[in-house]
């Protein structure tokens, strides 16, 4: 692409701050950055030397955001995908990950997933997985904006030995990339059924102290809710609220089994 170009699709949907769908407009790109969004005739008049790239029949929108993914698991696509979630995790995925997952696996899987996301118009993704430094490397190779989970889970993996070890490694990585404009972080306790109250309380404290969002699977299956009632006497979201984790900073992933009160709580 030249140093400057006007992209002139049939429609432009800026989304914010203007919700209208625009026609007869163009986006001016200079040095790889958006410099202006104006009527095409005005841009042509002020920049007659800048080439125009017509895009008939196409809609230009801001890049999509993938709010939740495990990018490296693109390499496990289709693996035992006919099983209920908890059986799938405990009998197939976690044993397979213990044998396969390392920095190279994560880099290669995240690179594949990131390329697929770009093809679908996604320019930023929020990832939750082991060896996040390898996923960052993949995103940077493609120039993508990415958010990475400071993972917390109560069992050991090839990445970390215990909850405190997961947090230490994730916070150290955050410090390393503190000034990178394309990399940011969430606290990412895996799920209420894999993280203890003590670890969740630590996550809540860090979220408040550091201003980090909390990215967690919750109410993904009815079995998760039944198990929580049997062990804790509370539904998972109720437990998270009691531990100080329900608020504007919470990214409640899946959340497909909610009653009316829980819908109001998340709203």
Buried (B, 14 or more C-beta within 10 A) or exposed (E): EEEBBBBBBBBBBBEEEEEEBBEEBBBBBBEEEEBBBBEBEEBBEEBEEBEBBEBEEEEBEBEEEBEBBBBBBBBBEEEEEEBEBBEBBEEBBBEEBEEEBBBEBBBBBBBBBBBEBBEEEBBBBBBBBBBBBBBBBBBBEBEBBBBBBBBBBBEEBBBBEBBEBBBEBBBEBBEEBEEEEBBBBBBBBBBBBBBEEEBBBBBBEBBEEEEBBBBBBBBBBEBBBEBBBEEBEBBBBBBBBBBBBBEEBBBBBBBEBBEEEBEEBEE
